[in-house]
């Protein structure tokens, strides 16, 4: 029988396994187990960050999966940390007991985890998405599985524009009563502000300072409402514009969809109005939404099409919906899918990031107008659960005796 070789020297660390008289090592002593748990905590912290980044709203379909996989593999490589990994004694190959390298196993498991998270569930579930839809005199809530329920009934009439503040309160424009209502996360509605008579408010949007802006379709004006509910004139659009949808870009410029003139106006933070883009005649643009790359999308109500407008103002066709859809509100999810309120078809449609695939996401919503997409609470929990399960499983990988 071959004589055992001397064990390798361990780095001097309080958690390193100590050598035994027989030349082996005590890998299950208390200090080492403590360090192992610390290593696991480091891994899970990095996995949690990876999951959160994966679910951020600025992630598109191209960057999200790549970033998640890279962070997952990076987390796998750090467990255990290099200076804490036990170094088994060198023995003949026919006598040794080999371990499966855990970082390698985690790396091999990563594609399976990513595929499961990305393709085993619908897009809205992947994105952890909840839609809020203005319809009639109420606000409907649509879950990530397409289930529709009533979220709130504001005190006014004919709900239109929607916008969330930083505290999670929902603001609703009611063009039948020229007022803005505030709805708490629990669905309790109250009056927030009253606009000048005959304003007929439509689209809403918040700036980075918490001020709310409302498109007054009848007066061709944009109203500014402070967090305290004080209303003032922000900008006046050309006569006959009839602004509907509003959207801010990352630079603080406000864009308005002018239904009557088939144009998109750009309004600086100082209230200066200019023409940003002209859509095909008869488009009747309604809802607006920005993607993660800064392109603006407009719902062309009359033509049942979605126009894509580059930051430079170049207009192109992004997608076409069935005739008679009557597209209105728009909203993006974190994966780059676009959700469209089909007011005439009483449903919400989902358009793939490339604009080629249009599917029905939810039905049974009477005349949906504006929509908002927000992250579902705990949306990263499913992916974290997969990660926890993977690590827990790999911790139990048995030793395999080589012959």
N, C-alpha and C positions, 0 to 999 in steps of 0.2 A: 504493500500500500504506500502510495506517495506521501511524503511528509508535508504537513501543512506549512505554507509560507507565512512569514510574519505579517501581521495586519498593517494596513496603511495607517499613516499618522493622520489624526484628525486635527482640524484647525482648533486653536484654543478658543473655546467658546463655552459659556456656562451651560449651554443646552446640548453640547455635543455628547454623543453616547460614549460612555466610558468603557475601556477595554477590560475583559475578564482574564482570569488566569489561564484559560484554555486558548486564548488568542482570539476569541470572538468579541462580540460587543453587546451591551445591553441596550437594544434599541427601544425598549419599552419602559425605560425609567421615567419618572415623573417629570423632570425638567424637559426631556425630549418631547414628551407628549404635549407639554405646555406650549413649546415652540411650534409644534405641529398645528395646534389650534390657532395660534397667532397667524401662522401661514395661511390657514384656511380663511381666517377673517380678512386677510389682505386680498386673497383671491376673490371672495364674495363682494368685497367693497368695489373692486375693479369691475366685476361682472355687473354690479348694480349701475355703475356709471355707464358701462357699455349699453345696457338696456335703456337707460334714460336718454342717452344720446340717440339711440336708434329710434325712439319715439318722439323726438323733438320735431316741431312743425317745420323747421327749415330743412329737414332731411328729405331728399327725393329718392325715387326708386333706385337710382344709380349709386348714390353715395351711401345710403343707409345700410344695406347688407354688407358692403365691403368694410365699412367702419366697424360694424358690430363684430364681424368675423375677426378682424385684426385685433380688436380689443380683447375678444375672448381668448384668442391664441396668446396674446401678450400676458393675460392673467394666468393662463395655464403654465407659461414658462416660469413664472415667479413662485411656483409652489412645488416643493419647498424652496425657500431662498437658497442660492448656491452655497452660502457659507454654513447652512444648517443641514444640508443633505448628508445622510449617513453614507460612509464609504465602507462597504463590506470587505472583509479580508480577502486577499487573493488566494484562491485555491484552485486545484486542477478542475478543468471543465467538466469531467465526468463525476465530480463530487460537489460541484457548486449548486447553489440555489439562486436563480436569477429572478429579478423583479421586472414586471412590465414597466417601462418608463412612463410615469403618470403624465408628464407634460406631452409626450408623444401621443398617448391615448386620448388626452383631451383635445389635442390638435386634430386627431383623426375623427373625433366625435363632433367637432365643430360644424363641418358641412351638414351632417345629419340634423343637428340642432337648428342650424340656420334654415334648412329646407323645411323642417317641420314648422318653424315659427312663421316662415314667409308664405308657404303654399298650402299648408294643411287647413288653414282657416280663411274666411273671406277677407277681402282687403280692409273693410271697415274694422273687423276684429283685430287684424294685424296692427292697424293704426290706433286702436283703442278709441273709437270715434263715437260721438253722440251728435246728432243733428237737431237743431232747433228750427222750427218752421212757423212762419206767420201764416195763418189761414183763417179767413172769416173774422170772427171777433175773439179768437183765442190763439194761444201758442201751443203747438204740438211738439212732442219730444220723440225722436226716432232713435232707437237703440242701435248698437253695432250689428245686430242681427236683423234689422228692418222692422222691429216691433214698434207700433205707433201708439202713443198715449197722450192725453192732455196734460200739459205742464202748468199752464196758468191761463186765467181769463182776466185781462186788464179791465180797468173801469170804463175806458172809452169805447170806441167802436171802430171797426175795420182796421185791423192790425196790418202794418206794412214792414218798414225797416226794423232791423234788429242789430244790437251791438252789445258786447260785454265790456264791463269795466275791469280794472285790475283786481277787484275784490270778488269777482264772480257774480255780480249783479247784472241782470239782463235788462236792457232798455228797449222799449218798443214804441215805434211811431204809430200813431193812430190818426189816419187822415180823415176819418169821419168826425172827429172831435177836435182836431188841431192841437193835440197835446202829446206829450211824451210820458209814458208810464215806466216805472221802475219795478222790477220783479226780483225778489230775493232768491238765493239758491234753493230755498224751500218752496218757491212758487207763490209767495205772498206778493200781490200787486198793489201799487199805490201810485198816485199822481206825482210826477217829478217836475214837469214844467209845462206851461201853456204858451203856445206860439200865437202870433197875430192871426186874427180871424181870416179864414179863407186860405191859409198857408198850404193845406193839403200835404203834410209831410210824408216823405217816402223814405229814401235811404238814410242810414245813420252810420257814423264812424267816429271813433275816439282818436285823439292825437296822443302823443307821448306824455303830455302834461295832464291828462285826464279830462280835457274839455271834449264835449260832445258836439258833433256837427250834424245838422239835419238839412236834407234837400227839400226846399219848399217849391213844389212843382208848379203851383199856380202863380206865385210871384216871381219865379225865376231867380230865386235868391238862396243863399246858403246861410242858415242861422247857426250861431255859436252859443252853446249853453255851458256855463261854468259848472263845476262840481256842486255848487250851491244852488243851481237851478236858475241862474240869471241868464236871460236871453238877450242876444244882441245880433246885429247884422254883421256877417263876416265878409261876404262877397256877393256881387250881383252879376249874373250871367247875361249874355245877349238876349234880347227880347225873343220870346217864342221858343226858348231852349227846352223848357219843361224837364228839369233834372230829376232823375230817379235814383239810380245806384250811386254810392260813394265808396271810395277806397283810398287809403293813404299808402304812399310808397315808403321805403326805408329812409328817405331823406326828408320826410315831413311834408311833402307836397300832396295836395288833395286832388283826386280826380273825380269828375262827375260825368255820368252818362246822360246825354241830352237826347231824349226820345224823339222830339219833333224834328230836330235838325240833323239827326243821325251823326252826331259828333261826340267827341270826348274832350272835355275841357280840363285844363291843368291849372290849379290854383296854388300859388306859393303860400308859405306860412304868413306872409304879409297881406294876403288877400288879393294879389295881382292875378288876373284871369288871362289865359291865353289858350289858343286852339292847340290841342295835342295830337288828335287824329280824326280823320273823317272816314266813316264806315260806308259801305255800299248803300245806295239809296233805298229807302223803305225798310231799313234794318229795325228801326225803333229800339235802340239799345236800352236795356233795363238794368240787370244786375252786373256788378263788377267784382273781380277778384284777381289778386296777384299770386303768381306761383313763386317758388323759392329762388328762381333765377331773375326775378324782377320783370317778367313779362306780364302784361295786363290782359285779362280775358273779359270779353263783353258778351252778354246774352242778347242775341238779336231776336226780339220777341216775334216780329212779324215773319221772319224768314226761317225760324226754327233752327238757327245756326249759332255756333259759338265762334266769335272772332278772336284771334290772338294778335296782340299789339306789342311789338318789341319796345324796349326803352327809348329807341329812336323814333317811335311813332309809325313804324311800318306795319300795315295791317295785312293779315292773311287768314284763310279759313282754317280753323282748328278741328271742328267736328260738325256733323249735321245730324239732327234728330228727326224722327218721323214727322211728316206733315201734320199740322194741326196741334203740335205739342204746346205751343205758346210758352217758350222758355222765359223764365224770369230770374230768380235768384241763383247765385253761384257760390260755391264754397269748395276749397281744396282740403284734402286730408294730408297727413304727413308723408304718405307714400307717393303723392303726386296725382292721385285720382281726383277728378273733378265731379262734384255733385251738382245737379241742375234741378231746379223746381219747374216741373212741367205743369203749369197752372191749368191748361185745358184738359190734360190727361189725368189730373188728380193723382200725381205720383212724383217720386224723386228718381231721377235717372243717374247712373254712374258712368263716367267716361274714363277710359284708361289713359295713362300719361301720354301715350302717343296719339290719342284722339281717334284711334281706329275702331275701338270696341265700345259700344254703348249698350248697357244693360239696365234693367229695372232694379232699383235698390229697395224701394218701399212703395206700397200702394195704399189706397184708402184715405188719402189726405185731400180734403176738398179744397180745390183752387189754391194750392200753395203759392206763396209770393216770395218773400225773402227767406234765405236759410243761412244758418251759421253752423260751422263744424268745430267742435271743441274736444279736447282729449278726454277720454273716459277715465274716471278716477281709478288709480291702480292699474292702468293699462299695461305697464311693464311687468306686472305680476306673473303673467303667463310665461313670459320668457325667463324671468328669474326662477320660476319654479322648475323649468326645464334645466336650467343651469345648476340649481341646487341638487336636483335628482341625479344629474350627470356626475357631479363631484362626489355625492354620497355613494353612488354606485362604484365609481373608480377607487374610492378609498377602501372598498372591500374586495378589490381584485386579489385573488389568492396567489401565493407563490407557485411558480411552475418549475418543477425539477427538470433540469436538462440532463439528457442521457448521452 
